[in-house]
């Protein structure tokens, strides 16, 4: 046990973590790989590897690089190459459904997948792409989870099918959370409308906090998809299979210089070279920052349609949350109106009580006058029943003054 814990500490110190590698040939495995090994394997700079760390908070993003696509959407963190998908932390219960979803979508072979195994080997991307292409049947129409293309007889490239799996998992997760929130929110809001209590107010407060958090997460995913759809250069950079095929046909190395350490400035150079192209061309450079003069110009129609479909889905989820937010706001307005009405009733009651107190005080003042120890003709009168007459007169006058005051209040609109 001591040696195992020491080995684990050494692996963490060296930046070694577990990654699930899912290929299109129906195989998936768990590998232990360090940051530098992943950089050589995928051609990604260190900042993109850090963006996949669950312990760090990075905004939602889909970044197209020279040899890989980095997906960081909510709980979906993955590196997509032309031949495989790398998912960090496959043993995490929150990540395991993503791995299974990708395996089910990308697997085209009928045989079951082999058990997970630890491997540190590097694979030739071109050879793996050839093996995967041999396992694919090119005449299959789109449907289900086999990742077919947008046309009836055309198959999507591997990276697009993997990206579709990641997008579908992220959108479905957010939609499920939205549906769960709706099932809890609407009954709670209706109950609060019928009975305002501390318990109901606390439930609605918690629901509103969850609503704000989920809305922010959905909005970030929607903004990222919208930004990606508006950027043709980023969409062109995601055509990894076409770049591999183009470079293979043009005589470039099949390893893209895997022995060379990727530079932190490769992406910046690539952006500058693209910006120097004529009229914002969608031609993509690769390798060590090759310019747009290489002539590689992919068609982004398939990827654009794919992204638009999930943009519409996530936009629908955002509309559900907006509708729920409006219902919450309407309920709050209704509760405020009810509270204002209760407050008005209390104010009216206060006016009535204050007026009654004033009138009774006037009657008490009159009684005090009669109770003075002075000589007046009324005291010397021997007429029977004078006491009760005076008392009744004072009470009647008090009641009359009170009724007159209420009538004046109603005519002036103070009381309803």
Order of alpha helices (4+ residues) and beta strands (2+ residues): alpha-beta-beta-alpha-alpha-beta-beta-beta-beta-alpha-alpha-alpha-alpha-alpha-alpha-alpha-alpha-alpha-alpha
